[in-house]
Amino acid sequence: MSDTGELFELPLKELHERAGARFGAFAGWSMPITYPLGVLKEHLHTREKAGLFDISHMKLFLVTGPEAGKVLERACPIDTGLIEDGQSKYTFFLDDGAGIIDDLIVTRLGAKRFMVVANAGNAATDEAHLRQIAAGYDCRIEPLDRVFLALQGPAAETALRDAGLDLGALTFMHGTEPRPDWFASRSGYTGEDGFEVAVPPAQARALADRLIADERIEWIGLAARDSLRLEAGLCLHGQDIDTSINPVDAGLMWAIPKDLRESGAFVGADALRTAIAAGAKEKRVGLKPEGRQPVRAGVALFDEAGNPTGRVTSGGFGPWAGFPVAMGYVSASQAKPCTKLFAEVRGNRLPVEIHPLPFTPHRYRKG
């Protein structure tokens, strides 16, 4: 959101208006929520063919210089020496208490060159946090003005190639600079194979026009993006993770190398080691409601004896899974597959069952 309180607008807003988008506020931006196809069909089209998402609300930071790696190792629980050129890593900014300020993707583009992709709602906080850490280091932090497009689904690679951008050599969680001032990675937020491509605003319209002219591709809004990521068991910062939650409870320790858990000097390292030693007090789990009624974020969870045991952080219907899906946190003792719980919805307690994540298998291109 701007200093005047107005929502930021996407550079390609006119294109979305012409496509019939319905807009809504998200993370300070006016964003396409749905298109005439509707949420259900947008979701299924992405799983079956290819969905095009405008994610220009997200922020890219180019981090360069002789000590760029040292800055990122202080800011995140990663070892940049183990990241190969072109490789991407999922990681976090943690606060001193090991709370998750933001989850990020860091890509090494060269010996002294990294791309950091941050969430929209945390962009200003992330930039200030990174600059504070970088003070005194030989490192430059450059926020980039880019249009950011995500193409997701089984037809993404061939459709992108037919539009003139061949990224078939990339495998999942790898990135490249295919043209001057462009950045592309084989990644996404749907559980499908796909790509995220950042281009200068002056070149974005031509790329978007070529892509959307392909009959395999449809514009997809934020509503379907949310249901897709929820089926894929992926966290939304501000709901499933935030500064009140550490990676231990969130079930995200897989993203932190074992040696760094024991000896890392990143921000929040001591608090994280304390959390590891204590063990998870609660755990993030998948939740499958009985019947067809979804449970939503904020709903309280109870055990079979009626004792409070947790909360729902994300919930809705999974069009591809074919049933309601949700994520939330439950006490560690209850966090076992098939455990029966109850969600309180408008005074009624609906049966839910702990379900393995993801609800639909990931289909990433890993090799």
Secondary structure, DSSP 4 states (H G I P E B T S, - for coil): --TTSPPEE-TTHHHHHHTTPEEEEETTEEEEEE-TT-HHHHHHHHHHSEEEEE-TTSEEEEEESTTHHHHHHHHSS--GGGPPTTBEEEEEEE-TT--EEEEEEEEEEETTEEEEEE-GGGHHHHHHHHHHHHTTSS-EEEEE--EEEEEESTTHHHHHHHTT---TT--TTBEE--STT-EEES--SSSSSEEEEEE-HHHHHHHHHHHHTSTTEEE--HHHHHHHHHHTT---BTTTB-TT--HHHHT-GGGS-HHHHHH--STTHHHHHHHHHH--SEEEEEEEESSS----TT-EEE-TTS-EEEEEEEEEEETTTTEEEEEEEEEGGG-STT-EEEEEETTEEEEEEEEPSPSS-------
